[in-house]
């Protein structure tokens, strides 16, 4: 069960779960493939030229080492992806990371002061962007390479508007 699902208040619903864009995965995947490439080239070359393993032992060790480093980088990235939640609920915004140690940045929607979106030309083409949230008592929450940042911004603004309307109704005694 997700962190946000465990911490939902009474009458609080998940409005949107944001996801990272595929471009967020390019660098770790590149380093993994770069670590894998020497091993593939070495093995293919050995089979084609029929060179004995003993002559290529150092090359294999170096290739396994580069594959190990690439795998660590990719695994670290995957763990970050699997353990990160970016959620808009009917009352708050939540950004949670961490597998063993947990870090959460939460801000009530009514305390959210500014939503800034940065989208480069490539971001517009590939549908990703960076969202920066500023809230009272929270500081700054930066979210990199999110898929469809315009939708996230719209949903935050819509949830804030619904919260204001319900707050006004309660204040005026219409919420009974």
C-alpha angles and dihedrals in degrees: 000000000000124000092243093050089053094050102044112131124224110290091009116131134187108251100180140356110207123210136201117257119248089251088069088069098051100089098048091043090050092052091048092050090045088054091047096047099075091052092050092047092047094048093046091047092049092052094046097045094032092227114172117253093239091065092053099039095111091047090052092050091050090046092051089049092052090047089050092053092047090048092051091051092048093045091050089052093047092050089051090051095047094048100043121097123186108183139166113203129182089266109024151015116241129194110180128176135170142076104215101001109045126212121188132182112191131172130182110241091235089056094050107111105175139017114194122186124196118191123170125205090265088047090056091048096047097034102245137117146160121260121202118192125194120192140170110272094359105074117205128346113193120194116190129211099352120179112248100355091182090064091049091051092047092050092049091050092046092049090049090051092049090049092051092050093049090045090052092048091051092046092051092046096251095117094080 
